[in-house]
């Protein structure tokens, strides 16, 4: 009987592990600097000023919604009303000095 319970607990742990690991892999790539009146993210939920936004997150605004996102490379992204945008991949090397090399 004891062996069956051990196997059941290990199985439950393996099922729960992938969802935890996927959230840990999503790194913050910036923050919402302004939100009027409402926007949401697929990782963050309801956005408010200073909410983190993450790589692979989908940001959505309603018919009156707007948000401004300040990314770690100091670029901004303004998302207007009735929009859906996926922050697919963020490539930024803060240690790179040559700003004209886009390779």
LOVO-197623 format. One record per residue: x, y, z of N, C-alpha, C in turn; residue number from 1; residue in one letter. Coordinates in steps of 0.02 Angstrom, whole numbers, always signed. Each point is the difference from the previous one (the first is absolute). Example, Ala and Ser with C-alpha at 12.3 -4.5 7.8 and 13.67 -1.06 7.14 Angstrom:
2
  n_east  n_north    n_up  ca_east  ca_north   ca_up  c_east  c_north    c_up  seq  type
    +660     -284    +390      -45       +59      +0     +45      +60      +0    1     a
     -18      +53     -36      +42       +59      +3     -39      +55     +37    2     s
***
This chain:
103
  n_east  n_north    n_up  ca_east  ca_north   ca_up  c_east  c_north    c_up  seq  type
     +41      -60      +0      -41       +60      +0     +43      +63      +0    1     x
     +55       -2     +38      +43       +58      +6     +29      +20     -68    2     x
     +19      -49     -40      +28       +12     -67     -50      +36     -45    3     x
     -64      -16      +5      -51       +32     -41      -6      +74     +17    4     x
      +2      +17     +65       -5       +71     +21     +61      +39     -22    5     x
     +58      -30      +4      +61       +35     -22      -5      +16     -74    6     x
     -21      -49     -40       -7       +11     -72     -52      +53     -15    7     x
     -55       +0     +37      -52       +50     -11     +26      +70     +15    8     x
     +38       +9     +54      +27       +66     +17     +52      +23     -51    9     x
     +42      -45     -23      +49       +18     -52     -36      +20     -64   10     x
     -52      -36     -19      -38       +16     -60     -33      +69      +5   11     x
     -29      +15     +57      -31       +66     +10     +53      +54      -4   12     x
     +59      -11     +29      +54       +49      -3     +23      +12     -71   13     x
      +4      -51     -41      +21        +8     -70     -52      +37     -41   14     x
     -63       -9     +15      -53       +37     -35      +2      +74     +18   15     x
     +13      +16     +63       +1       +69     +23     +63      +36     -21   16     x
     +54      -34     -11      +64       +31     -16      +2      +41     -63   17     x
     -26      -22     -57       +5       +39     -61     -31      +70      +5   18     x
     -57       +8     +33      -31       +66      +5     +42      +47     +42   19     x
     +31      -25     +52      +43       +41     +42     +63      +19     -39   20     x
     +29      -46     -36      +61       +13     -37     -12      +50     -55   21     x
     -58       -2     -34      -13       +46     -55      -5      +72     +25   22     x
     -30      +11     +60       -4       +67     +27     +69      +25     +21   23     x
     +43      -44     +25      +66       +21     +21     +43      +21     -60   24     x
     -13      -27     -59      +39       +16     -60     -20      +67     -30   25     x
     -55      +29     +17      -22       +63     -28     +33      +57     +38   26     x
     +47      +33     -33      +36       +53     +33     -32      +68     -13   27     x
      +6      +44     +48      -26       +68      -8     +41      +37     -51   28     x
     -33      +32     -48      +35       +38     -51     -14      +75      +6   29     x
     -41      +19     +47      -15       +71     +11     -60       +8     +45   30     x
     -27      +61      -2      -57       +16     +43     -51      +43     -37   31     x
     -61       -3     +23      -52       +46     -24     +15      +67     +33   32     x
      +7      +53     -39      +13       +65     +30     -65      +40      +9   33     x
     -50      -17     -40      -66       +32      +7     -53      -49     -25   34     x
     -59       +3     +30      -57       -41     -20     -62      +43      +6   35     x
     -38       +7     -56      -61       +42      +0     -55      -36     -37   36     x
     -58      -11     +21      -16       -14     +70     +18      -71     +18   37     x
      +7      -44     -52      +12       -70     +17     +36      -37     -56   38     x
     +47      -43     +19      +34       -46     -46     +18      -62     +41   39     x
      +9      -55     -34      +18       -61     +36     +54      -38     -37   40     x
     +35      -42     +38      +52       -43     -28     -15      -72     +16   41     x
     +21      -44     -45      -14       -72     +10     +40      -29     +58   42     x
     +55      +30     +19      +40       -24     +57     -16      +42     +62   43     x
      +0      +66      -8       -7       +46     +55     -72       +8     +24   44     x
     -48       -8     -44      -70       +14     +17     -14      +73     -12   45     x
     -41      +31     +41      -18       +70      -7     +63      +43      +8   46     x
     +15      +41     -51      +60       +43      +3     -15      +64     +38   47     x
     +49      +24     +35       -3       +65     +33     +71      +30      -8   48     x
      +8      +64     +11      +68       +29      -6     +49      -38     +44   49     x
     +57      -15     -28      +55       -37     +31     -10      -76      +1   50     x
     -54      -26     -31       -7       -72      -8     +54      -25     -48   51     x
     +31      -56     +16      +48       -30     -45     -36      -30     -60   52     x
     +33       +3     -58      -23       -37     -59     +55      -49     -17   53     x
     -18      -56     -30      +45       -56      -8      +6      -22     -73   54     x
     +56      -32     -14       +9       -30     -66     -55      -52     -10   55     x
     -27       -3     -59      -55       -46     -20     -67      +20     +30   56     x
      -6      +58     +30      -64       +23     +27     -41      +33     -55   57     x
     -65      -10      +2      -47       +34     -45     -33      +56     +39   58     x
      +4      +61     -27      -30       +59     +32     -62      +18     -41   59     x
     -55      +14     +34      -63       +14     -33     -33      +62     +31   60     x
     -29      +42     -43      -37       +58     +23     -72       -5     -26   61     x
     -45      +31     +37      -70        +2     -21     -13      +60     -46   62     x
     -63      +15     -12      -18       +53     -48     +24      +69     +22   63     x
     +10      +12     +64      +25       +64     +23     +69       -7     +33   64     x
     +27      -60      +1      +63       -13     +36     +62      +22     -38   65     x
     +49      +21     +38      +66       +18     -26     +52      -18     +53   66     x
     +59      -17     -23      +56       -10     +47     +65      +19     -34   67     x
     +46      +24     +39      +67       +15     -24     +47      -48     +37   68     x
     +42      -34     -39      +47       -48     +29     +70      +28      -7   69     x
     +38       +1     +54      +70       +21      +0     +42      -63      +5   70     x
     +37      -16     -54      +39       -61      -1     +70      +11     +29   71     x
     +34      -54     +18      +65        +5     +34     +52      +36     -42   72     x
      -6       +0     -66      +49       +35     -42     -17      +74      -8   73     x
     -47      +25     +39      -24       +69      +3     -44      +19     -60   74     x
     -20      -48     -40      -49       +14     -53     -70       -2     +30   75     x
     -47      +32     -34      -69        +0     +24     -45      -29     -54   76     x
     -53      -30     +23      -50       -28     -45     -68      +25     +24   77     x
     -34      +38     -43      -66       +26     +16     -52      -45     -31   78     x
     -45      -27     +40      -52       -45     -23     -66      +37      +5   79     x
     -33       +9     -57      -62       +38      -3     -61      -42     +14   80     x
     -59      +31      -5      -64       -34     +13     -11      -59     -47   81     x
     -36      -49     +25      -20       -60     -37     +60      -34     -34   82     x
     +52      -12     +40      +61       -30     -27     +18      -63     +37   83     x
     +34      -45     -36      +29       -60     +29     +70       -5     -28   84     x
     +50       -3     +44      +69        -5     -23     +36      -53     +42   85     x
     +40      -42     -33      +38       -51     +36     +73      +23      +2   86     x
     +27       +3     +60      +70       +19     +10     +41      -64      -8   87     x
      +7      -21     -62      +25       -66     -17     +71      -13     +26   88     x
     +48      +38     -24      +69       -12     +20     +35      +67      +9   89     x
     +34       +8     +55      +35       +61     +15     +75      -15      +1   90     x
     +37      +31     -46      +72       -11      -6     +34      +65     +19   91     x
     +38       -2     +54      +34       +60     +25     +61      -20     +39   92     x
     +56      +30     -16      +63       -13     +35     +22      +65     +32   93     x
     -11       +9     +65      +17       +63     +33     +75      +14      +1   94     x
     +41      -50     -14      +72        +9      +1     +29      +18     -68   95     x
     -40       +0     -52      +24       +15     -67      +4      +76      -8   96     x
     +57      +25     -23      +12       +71      -6     -18      +29     -68   97     x
      +3      -39     -54      -13       +24     -68     -75       -1     -13   98     x
     -31      +60      +0      -72        +3     -11     -20       -4     -72   99     x
     +48       +2     -47      -16        -2     -72      +5      -71     -29  100     x
     +18      -49     +39       +6       -68     -25     -66      -36     +12  101     x
     -38      -13     -54      -66       -31      +6      +1      -74     -18  102     x
     +58      -31      +3       +4       -71     -20     -23      -46     +55  103     x
***
